[in-house]
Amino acid sequence: MEGGYELSGHKQWITNGRAAGTMIVFARAEDGVTAFLVSADAAGVSWGKHARKMGVISATTDDLHLSGVFVPEEDRLGGEGRGLGVALGTLDGGRIGIAAQAVGIAEAAFRYAARYASERTTFGKPIAEHQAVAFKLADMQTKIRAARLLTYEAAWAKDRGMRVTEAGARAKLYASTVANEVADEALQVLGGQGYMKDHPVERYYRDARVTEIYEGTSEIQRLVISRGILEEIAGSLESPGGVRGSRPVVG
Ligand SMILES: Cc1cc2nc3c(=O)[nH]c(=O)nc-3n(C[C@H](O)[C@H](O)[C@H](O)COP(=O)(O)OP(=O)(O)OC[C@H]3O[C@@H](n4cnc5c(N)ncnc54)[C@H](O)[C@@H]3O)c2cc1C
């Protein structure tokens, strides 16, 4: 329309959206998906259902409705039809954030379980001294360190302006798997106490679950990573150097 755009539509499950003053909205314009800046108090903006979730309940998850919201041309972010690139670029970085969240949940669950295991005694000694429990702790710590290094690798590359599509996907895929495995084992280390709300481990168990889902499910991360591998192989076939050295280590 004259001097700008009129946006109408609905987007579900926006994390902490209600707290935002300004939103980036991706909408289909004549020339394809386009990014717009929209003020949260613009006429025609409203919020719908507040989602009831199994975990991460301190974050809000809400549905946004736009009904004929006017956006002036100067509030278009980038060119018309260039929005998908903006959105996918944001996801690459966002996945590193979810990997870090997953590492944090895993670390908290591990520390709690390790402390509990050193205090709870059965059959005359702390349960941490029973090999079955000690080996769980060893596996948990090892996995967390590996997940943290993958996350640092991706964040390091992002800081240097490198492509992080695959590195971010690898970090998120592995760290979210580890968060779920570690939270599950931490709960087991606490035995019946782990199932109770008196300890934070049942919350870590619930909070970890969504890291395998949002910012792209684990299946989608595998899709991204495997496409990268195929591109790498195709690139190496064209270059005389073979597969090795065809691509930077991080990427
Ligand atoms: C708590 C929470 C907060 C969220 N916050 C946000 C937010 O702030 N912003 C936002 O935009 N979204 C948000 N989401 C949405 C989230 O990103 C999606 O739920 C997620 O990407 C999965 O998409 P979907 O639910 O449509 O699943 P679907 O796409 O329906 O997938 C269902 C299943 O099929 C599999 N699948 C689908 N396609 C393929 C394929 N091509 N190959 C293999 N397997 C496939 C999936 O991996 C999954 O197991 C949030 C979701 C939750 C639960």
Ligand as a Chemical Component Dictionary entry (heavy atoms), coordinates in Angstrom:
data_LIG
# 
_chem_comp.id                   LIG 
_chem_comp.type                 NON-POLYMER 
_chem_comp.pdbx_formal_charge   0 
_chem_comp.three_letter_code    LIG 
# 
loop_
_chem_comp_atom.comp_id 
_chem_comp_atom.atom_id 
_chem_comp_atom.alt_atom_id 
_chem_comp_atom.type_symbol 
_chem_comp_atom.charge 
_chem_comp_atom.model_Cartn_x 
_chem_comp_atom.model_Cartn_y 
_chem_comp_atom.model_Cartn_z 
_chem_comp_atom.pdbx_ordinal 
LIG C1  C1  C 0 8.584  -23.924 24.325 1  
LIG C2  C2  C 0 8.683  -23.582 22.867 2  
LIG C3  C3  C 0 9.099  -22.299 22.503 3  
LIG C4  C4  C 0 9.199  -21.944 21.157 4  
LIG N1  N1  N 0 9.596  -20.663 20.830 5  
LIG C5  C5  C 0 9.618  -20.305 19.512 6  
LIG C6  C6  C 0 9.956  -18.951 19.129 7  
LIG O1  O1  O 0 10.289 -18.095 19.969 8  
LIG N2  N2  N 0 9.904  -18.629 17.820 9  
LIG C7  C7  C 0 9.564  -19.545 16.863 10 
LIG O2  O2  O 0 9.531  -19.191 15.691 11 
LIG N3  N3  N 0 9.254  -20.819 17.200 12 
LIG C8  C8  C 0 9.262  -21.216 18.488 13 
LIG N4  N4  N 0 8.932  -22.508 18.806 14 
LIG C9  C9  C 0 8.595  -23.444 17.733 15 
LIG C10 C10 C 0 9.702  -24.468 17.490 16 
LIG O3  O3  O 0 10.815 -23.849 16.844 17 
LIG C11 C11 C 0 9.093  -25.608 16.663 18 
LIG O4  O4  O 0 8.163  -26.273 17.494 19 
LIG C12 C12 C 0 10.174 -26.574 16.186 20 
LIG O5  O5  O 0 11.040 -25.963 15.239 21 
LIG C13 C13 C 0 9.562  -27.832 15.546 22 
LIG O6  O6  O 0 8.619  -27.487 14.592 23 
LIG P1  P1  P 0 7.144  -28.097 14.686 24 
LIG O7  O7  O 0 6.657  -27.987 16.087 25 
LIG O8  O8  O 0 6.351  -27.459 13.602 26 
LIG O9  O9  O 0 7.363  -29.631 14.407 27 
LIG P2  P2  P 0 7.114  -30.398 13.038 28 
LIG O10 O10 O 0 7.828  -29.673 11.935 29 
LIG O11 O11 O 0 5.665  -30.700 12.899 30 
LIG O12 O12 O 0 7.912  -31.740 13.296 31 
LIG C14 C14 C 0 7.321  -32.887 13.937 32 
LIG C15 C15 C 0 8.348  -34.011 13.899 33 
LIG O13 O13 O 0 8.680  -34.339 12.552 34 
LIG C16 C16 C 0 10.073 -34.189 12.349 35 
LIG N5  N5  N 0 10.323 -33.620 11.019 36 
LIG C17 C17 C 0 9.690  -32.566 10.443 37 
LIG N6  N6  N 0 10.207 -32.299 9.239  38 
LIG C18 C18 C 0 11.205 -33.205 9.038  39 
LIG C19 C19 C 0 12.128 -33.458 7.985  40 
LIG N7  N7  N 0 12.154 -32.702 6.891  41 
LIG N8  N8  N 0 12.989 -34.472 8.129  42 
LIG C20 C20 C 0 12.988 -35.231 9.256  43 
LIG N9  N9  N 0 12.145 -35.044 10.295 44 
LIG C21 C21 C 0 11.278 -34.045 10.181 45 
LIG C22 C22 C 0 10.538 -33.237 13.445 46 
LIG O14 O14 O 0 11.923 -33.384 13.726 47 
LIG C23 C23 C 0 9.657  -33.645 14.605 48 
LIG O15 O15 O 0 10.193 -34.779 15.249 49 
LIG C24 C24 C 0 8.861  -22.892 20.148 50 
LIG C25 C25 C 0 8.450  -24.179 20.523 51 
LIG C26 C26 C 0 8.370  -24.534 21.853 52 
LIG C27 C27 C 0 7.922  -25.930 22.215 53 
# 
loop_
_chem_comp_bond.comp_id 
_chem_comp_bond.atom_id_1 
_chem_comp_bond.atom_id_2 
_chem_comp_bond.value_order 
_chem_comp_bond.pdbx_ordinal 
LIG C1  C2  SING 1  
LIG C2  C3  SING 2  
LIG C2  C26 DOUB 3  
LIG C3  C4  DOUB 4  
LIG C4  N1  SING 5  
LIG C4  C24 SING 6  
LIG N1  C5  DOUB 7  
LIG C5  C6  SING 8  
LIG C5  C8  SING 9  
LIG C6  O1  DOUB 10 
LIG C6  N2  SING 11 
LIG N2  C7  SING 12 
LIG C7  O2  DOUB 13 
LIG C7  N3  SING 14 
LIG N3  C8  DOUB 15 
LIG C8  N4  SING 16 
LIG N4  C9  SING 17 
LIG N4  C24 SING 18 
LIG C9  C10 SING 19 
LIG C10 O3  SING 20 
LIG C10 C11 SING 21 
LIG C11 O4  SING 22 
LIG C11 C12 SING 23 
LIG C12 O5  SING 24 
LIG C12 C13 SING 25 
LIG C13 O6  SING 26 
LIG O6  P1  SING 27 
LIG P1  O7  DOUB 28 
LIG P1  O8  SING 29 
LIG P1  O9  SING 30 
LIG O9  P2  SING 31 
LIG P2  O10 DOUB 32 
LIG P2  O11 SING 33 
LIG P2  O12 SING 34 
LIG O12 C14 SING 35 
LIG C14 C15 SING 36 
LIG C15 O13 SING 37 
LIG C15 C23 SING 38 
LIG O13 C16 SING 39 
LIG C16 N5  SING 40 
LIG C16 C22 SING 41 
LIG N5  C17 SING 42 
LIG N5  C21 SING 43 
LIG C17 N6  DOUB 44 
LIG N6  C18 SING 45 
LIG C18 C19 SING 46 
LIG C18 C21 DOUB 47 
LIG C19 N7  SING 48 
LIG C19 N8  DOUB 49 
LIG N8  C20 SING 50 
LIG C20 N9  DOUB 51 
LIG N9  C21 SING 52 
LIG C22 O14 SING 53 
LIG C22 C23 SING 54 
LIG C23 O15 SING 55 
LIG C24 C25 DOUB 56 
LIG C25 C26 SING 57 
LIG C26 C27 SING 58 
# 
